[in-house]
Amino acid sequence: MAKKKTEQKAWPEKWHEVNPGCMVFAAGNAANTKTGSWKSQRPVWDNAKCIKCGICYIFCPEACIQDTQDGFYEANLDYCKGCGICAHECWPGAIVMREEEE
């Protein structure tokens, strides 16, 4: 007798259904979460200071930073939530956070 095909586990609907450790059920699902314009700050790169190390790319929790054709980096602001981790981890100081109104 053939086994039933296992169903993909859905995201928990209630707090008591969340597994300890907050397991992510669908890898890469951050790509489905556009933040749009609700962020208060956005990262701005100074390519004169950037050494193209990719630390901002590695530490971005939203995976919104992409490399450009010339090797520098930029954030897709549709997915950036303005957390500032990229600017905090950028040791050459090439990234600063600017208010959205500027």
MDTraj code that builds the backbone (N, CA, C; nanometers):
import mdtraj as md
import numpy as np

residues = "MET ALA LYS LYS LYS THR GLU GLN LYS ALA TRP PRO GLU LYS TRP HIS GLU VAL ASN PRO GLY CYS MET VAL PHE ALA ALA GLY ASN ALA ALA ASN THR LYS THR GLY SER TRP LYS SER GLN ARG PRO VAL TRP ASP ASN ALA LYS CYS ILE LYS CYS GLY ILE CYS TYR ILE PHE CYS PRO GLU ALA CYS ILE GLN ASP THR GLN ASP GLY PHE TYR GLU ALA ASN LEU ASP TYR CYS LYS GLY CYS GLY ILE CYS ALA HIS GLU CYS TRP PRO GLY ALA ILE VAL MET ARG GLU GLU GLU GLU".split()
xyz = np.array([
    [0.0838, -0.1184, 0.0000],
    [0.0000, 0.0000, 0.0000],
    [0.0883, 0.1248, 0.0000],
    [0.0614, 0.2134, -0.0920],
    [0.1422, 0.3359, -0.1052],
    [0.1112, 0.4337, 0.0082],
    [0.2168, 0.5036, 0.0523],
    [0.1972, 0.6040, 0.1568],
    [0.1335, 0.7284, 0.0982],
    [0.0580, 0.7983, 0.1822],
    [0.0006, 0.9249, 0.1388],
    [0.1107, 1.0292, 0.1267],
    [0.1000, 1.1136, 0.0294],
    [0.1950, 1.2229, 0.0119],
    [0.1748, 1.3215, 0.1278],
    [0.2848, 1.3554, 0.1952],
    [0.2735, 1.4466, 0.3095],
    [0.2429, 1.5875, 0.2615],
    [0.1563, 1.6525, 0.3335],
    [0.1202, 1.7896, 0.2992],
    [0.2212, 1.8857, 0.3607],
    [0.2454, 1.9967, 0.2911],
    [0.3346, 2.0985, 0.3442],
    [0.2678, 2.1649, 0.4630],
    [0.3421, 2.1774, 0.5713],
    [0.2870, 2.2362, 0.6920],
    [0.2580, 2.3845, 0.6692],
    [0.1395, 2.4264, 0.7061],
    [0.1004, 2.5657, 0.6890],
    [0.1545, 2.6496, 0.8046],
    [0.1595, 2.7776, 0.7854],
    [0.2038, 2.8691, 0.8895],
    [0.1053, 2.8631, 1.0061],
    [0.1542, 2.8588, 1.1295],
    [0.0626, 2.8509, 1.2432],
    [-0.0308, 2.9710, 1.2491],
    [-0.1542, 2.9420, 1.2799],
    [-0.2550, 3.0474, 1.2885],
    [-0.2639, 3.1060, 1.4293],
    [-0.2291, 3.0290, 1.5305],
    [-0.2430, 3.0740, 1.6686],
    [-0.1084, 3.0667, 1.7392],
    [-0.0907, 3.1453, 1.8458],
    [0.0374, 3.1544, 1.9140],
    [0.0820, 3.0198, 1.9700],
    [-0.0112, 2.9370, 2.0168],
    [0.0282, 2.8105, 2.0767],
    [0.0646, 2.7048, 1.9722],
    [0.0467, 2.7364, 1.8433],
    [0.0865, 2.6450, 1.7371],
    [0.2287, 2.6699, 1.6884],
    [0.2911, 2.7803, 1.7320],
    [0.4266, 2.8136, 1.6891],
    [0.5243, 2.7191, 1.7581],
    [0.6122, 2.6581, 1.6801],
    [0.7114, 2.5668, 1.7351],
    [0.8183, 2.6432, 1.8116],
    [0.8743, 2.5833, 1.9148],
    [0.9869, 2.6475, 1.9839],
    [1.1003, 2.6705, 1.8849],
    [1.1622, 2.7853, 1.8920],
    [1.2680, 2.8194, 1.7983],
    [1.2158, 2.8905, 1.6756],
    [1.0859, 2.9113, 1.6657],
    [1.0241, 2.9839, 1.5546],
    [1.0723, 2.9322, 1.4193],
    [1.0480, 2.8080, 1.3939],
    [1.0910, 2.7455, 1.2692],
    [1.0238, 2.8124, 1.1491],
    [1.1005, 2.8369, 1.0457],
    [1.0470, 2.8918, 0.9216],
    [1.0027, 2.7755, 0.8345],
    [0.8773, 2.7710, 0.7971],
    [0.8240, 2.6588, 0.7208],
    [0.8493, 2.6725, 0.5714],
    [0.8531, 2.7948, 0.5227],
    [0.8753, 2.8161, 0.3801],
    [0.9995, 2.9012, 0.3626],
    [1.1092, 2.8358, 0.3272],
    [1.2351, 2.9095, 0.3097],
    [1.2221, 3.0139, 0.1997],
    [1.2820, 3.1308, 0.2204],
    [1.2789, 3.2367, 0.1214],
    [1.1495, 3.3138, 0.1178],
    [1.0665, 3.2996, 0.2203],
    [0.9369, 3.3670, 0.2161],
    [0.9469, 3.5178, 0.2402],
    [1.0643, 3.5684, 0.2781],
    [1.0799, 3.7127, 0.2933],
    [1.0628, 3.7847, 0.1597],
    [1.0870, 3.7136, 0.0502],
    [1.0688, 3.7735, -0.0823],
    [0.9227, 3.8071, -0.1097],
    [0.8314, 3.7498, -0.0326],
    [0.6889, 3.7788, -0.0517],
    [0.6404, 3.8956, 0.0331],
    [0.7288, 3.9535, 0.1136],
    [0.6885, 4.0562, 0.2077],
    [0.7410, 4.1923, 0.1644],
    [0.6662, 4.2588, 0.0800],
    [0.7032, 4.3939, 0.0408],
    [0.6680, 4.4889, 0.1543],
    [0.7635, 4.5739, 0.1907],
    [0.7365, 4.6695, 0.2971],
    [0.6813, 4.7985, 0.2413],
    [0.7016, 4.8222, 0.1145],
    [0.6478, 4.9429, 0.0533],
    [0.7059, 5.0687, 0.1127],
    [0.6224, 5.1583, 0.1570],
    [0.6709, 5.2894, 0.2000],
    [0.6526, 5.3126, 0.3499],
    [0.6311, 5.2086, 0.4292],
    [0.6055, 5.2314, 0.5709],
    [0.7316, 5.2549, 0.6519],
    [0.8495, 5.2291, 0.5957],
    [0.9730, 5.2464, 0.6727],
    [1.0003, 5.3939, 0.6991],
    [1.0665, 5.4235, 0.8096],
    [1.0971, 5.5617, 0.8439],
    [1.2352, 5.6035, 0.7953],
    [1.3240, 5.5064, 0.7754],
    [1.4577, 5.5377, 0.7255],
    [1.4931, 5.4426, 0.6118],
    [1.5853, 5.4893, 0.5273],
    [1.6320, 5.4049, 0.4164],
    [1.7841, 5.4125, 0.4083],
    [1.8502, 5.3054, 0.3647],
    [1.9960, 5.3082, 0.3531],
    [2.0399, 5.3813, 0.2266],
    [2.1476, 5.4584, 0.2412],
    [2.2056, 5.5294, 0.1266],
    [2.3549, 5.4963, 0.1227],
    [2.4018, 5.4496, 0.0081],
    [2.5411, 5.4093, -0.0083],
    [2.6248, 5.5248, -0.0606],
    [2.7472, 5.5358, -0.0091],
    [2.8490, 5.6262, -0.0639],
    [2.9521, 5.5360, -0.1312],
    [2.9437, 5.5218, -0.2627],
    [3.0312, 5.4286, -0.3336],
    [3.1780, 5.4705, -0.3293],
    [3.2069, 5.5957, -0.2923],
    [3.3467, 5.6374, -0.2776],
    [3.4103, 5.5694, -0.1559],
    [3.3274, 5.5352, -0.0553],
    [3.3777, 5.4665, 0.0645],
    [3.3606, 5.3148, 0.0567],
    [3.2736, 5.2680, -0.0296],
    [3.2430, 5.1246, -0.0382],
    [3.3628, 5.0477, -0.0926],
    [3.3991, 4.9389, -0.0244],
    [3.5095, 4.8546, -0.0704],
    [3.4581, 4.7239, -0.1318],
    [3.3269, 4.7163, -0.1562],
    [3.2631, 4.6018, -0.2210],
    [3.2856, 4.4718, -0.1438],
    [3.2834, 4.4786, -0.0114],
    [3.3075, 4.3595, 0.0708],
    [3.1842, 4.2713, 0.0808],
    [3.0655, 4.3278, 0.0653],
    [2.9429, 4.2479, 0.0704],
    [2.8920, 4.2210, 0.2106],
    [2.9474, 4.2856, 0.3114],
    [2.9000, 4.2657, 0.4487],
    [2.7533, 4.3078, 0.4592],
    [2.7151, 4.4151, 0.3955],
    [2.5749, 4.4602, 0.3994],
    [2.4842, 4.3541, 0.3384],
    [2.5283, 4.2925, 0.2323],
    [2.4528, 4.1867, 0.1648],
    [2.4350, 4.0668, 0.2571],
    [2.5399, 4.0306, 0.3294],
    [2.5361, 3.9133, 0.4172],
    [2.4449, 3.9365, 0.5373],
    [2.4501, 4.0569, 0.5958],
    [2.3774, 4.0809, 0.7200],
    [2.2331, 4.1267, 0.7010],
    [2.1913, 4.1594, 0.5810],
    [2.0546, 4.2076, 0.5600],
    [1.9538, 4.0966, 0.5916],
    [1.8686, 4.1167, 0.6931],
    [1.7730, 4.0109, 0.7287],
    [1.6602, 3.9947, 0.6278],
    [1.6396, 4.0935, 0.5417],
    [1.5317, 4.0860, 0.4432],
    [1.5805, 4.0434, 0.3056],
    [1.7113, 4.0249, 0.2907],
    [1.7708, 3.9871, 0.1619],
    [1.7309, 4.0844, 0.0521],
    [1.7254, 4.2129, 0.0861],
    [1.6840, 4.3122, -0.0127],
    [1.8025, 4.3803, -0.0794],
    [1.9247, 4.3494, -0.0349],
    [2.0427, 4.4126, -0.0925],
    [2.0961, 4.3240, -0.2047],
    [2.1178, 4.3857, -0.3187],
    [2.1666, 4.3152, -0.4364],
    [2.2930, 4.3841, -0.4861],
    [2.3794, 4.3082, -0.5535],
    [2.4973, 4.3700, -0.6124],
    [2.4620, 4.4208, -0.7510],
    [2.5263, 4.5303, -0.7871],
    [2.5021, 4.5904, -0.9173],
    [2.6060, 4.5381, -1.0165],
    [2.5934, 4.5758, -1.1409],
    [2.6863, 4.5269, -1.2429],
    [2.8287, 4.5761, -1.2197],
    [2.8440, 4.6927, -1.1534],
    [2.9786, 4.7436, -1.1276],
    [3.0349, 4.6958, -0.9933],
    [2.9667, 4.6034, -0.9255],
    [3.0193, 4.5439, -0.8034],
    [2.9785, 4.6113, -0.6746],
    [2.9122, 4.7253, -0.6833],
    [2.8638, 4.7919, -0.5632],
    [2.7299, 4.7290, -0.5226],
    [2.6740, 4.7800, -0.4137],
    [2.5487, 4.7226, -0.3631],
    [2.4416, 4.8302, -0.3539],
    [2.3180, 4.7865, -0.3613],
    [2.2042, 4.8759, -0.3437],
    [2.0880, 4.7950, -0.2881],
    [1.9985, 4.8641, -0.2187],
    [1.8839, 4.7965, -0.1581],
    [1.7612, 4.8133, -0.2464],
    [1.6845, 4.7069, -0.2571],
    [1.5530, 4.7150, -0.3198],
    [1.4593, 4.7682, -0.2118],
    [1.4214, 4.8930, -0.2225],
    [1.3449, 4.9592, -0.1169],
    [1.2023, 4.9082, -0.1052],
    [1.1577, 4.8288, -0.2005],
    [1.0258, 4.7660, -0.1869],
    [1.0275, 4.6592, -0.0779],
    [1.1478, 4.6073, -0.0455],
    [1.1584, 4.5006, 0.0533],
    [1.2341, 4.5443, 0.1784],
    [1.3020, 4.6575, 0.1763],
    [1.3787, 4.7066, 0.2908],
    [1.2828, 4.7592, 0.3973],
    [1.3063, 4.7197, 0.5222],
    [1.2221, 4.7713, 0.6302],
    [1.2921, 4.8801, 0.7098],
    [1.4124, 4.9192, 0.6673],
    [1.4829, 5.0294, 0.7309],
    [1.5396, 4.9975, 0.8672],
    [1.5784, 4.8736, 0.8902],
    [1.6276, 4.8333, 1.0224],
    [1.7643, 4.8928, 1.0532],
    [1.8452, 4.9216, 0.9508],
    [1.9759, 4.9830, 0.9728],
    [2.0877, 4.8857, 1.0046],
    [2.0618, 4.7566, 0.9973],
    [2.1677, 4.6592, 1.0255],
    [2.2800, 4.6723, 0.9229],
    [2.2474, 4.6967, 0.7986],
    [2.3509, 4.7120, 0.6950],
    [2.4434, 4.8286, 0.7281],
    [2.3873, 4.9393, 0.7730],
    [2.4680, 5.0563, 0.8076],
    [2.5507, 5.0300, 0.9333],
    [2.4946, 4.9576, 1.0279],
    [2.5662, 4.9260, 1.1513],
    [2.6854, 4.8341, 1.1241],
    [2.6687, 4.7381, 1.0340],
    [2.7743, 4.6405, 1.0062],
    [2.8756, 4.6892, 0.9035],
    [2.8454, 4.7952, 0.8322],
    [2.9367, 4.8467, 0.7283],
    [3.0537, 4.9179, 0.7961],
    [3.1659, 4.8460, 0.8094],
    [3.2782, 4.9041, 0.8851],
    [3.3499, 5.0171, 0.8105],
    [3.3503, 5.0254, 0.6763],
    [3.4085, 5.1450, 0.6123],
    [3.3193, 5.2690, 0.6244],
    [3.1967, 5.2528, 0.6704],
    [3.1060, 5.3662, 0.6861],
    [3.0467, 5.4144, 0.5554],
    [3.0284, 5.3233, 0.4603],
    [2.9756, 5.3613, 0.3293],
    [2.8240, 5.3743, 0.3271],
    [2.7572, 5.3248, 0.4324],
    [2.6109, 5.3290, 0.4350],
    [2.5662, 5.4165, 0.5502],
    [2.4768, 5.5085, 0.5215],
    [2.4133, 5.5891, 0.6259],
    [2.2631, 5.5755, 0.6092],
    [2.1935, 5.5876, 0.7217],
    [2.0472, 5.5798, 0.7183],
    [1.9928, 5.7216, 0.7110],
    [1.9052, 5.7453, 0.6167],
    [1.8419, 5.8757, 0.5964],
    [1.6927, 5.8646, 0.6224],
    [1.6371, 5.9715, 0.6741],
    [1.4923, 5.9769, 0.6949],
    [1.4224, 5.9707, 0.5600],
    [1.3082, 5.9092, 0.5540],
    [1.2362, 5.8953, 0.4278],
    [1.1930, 6.0298, 0.3706],
    [1.1684, 6.1292, 0.4555],
    [1.1226, 6.2586, 0.4063],
    [1.2310, 6.3376, 0.3358],
    [1.3594, 6.3048, 0.3594],
    [1.4695, 6.3822, 0.2993],
    [1.4771, 6.3623, 0.1507],
])
top = md.Topology()
chain = top.add_chain()
for i, resn in enumerate(residues, 1):
    res = top.add_residue(resn, chain, resSeq=i)
    for name in ("N", "CA", "C"):
        top.add_atom(name, md.element.get_by_symbol(name[0]), res)
traj = md.Trajectory(xyz[None], top)
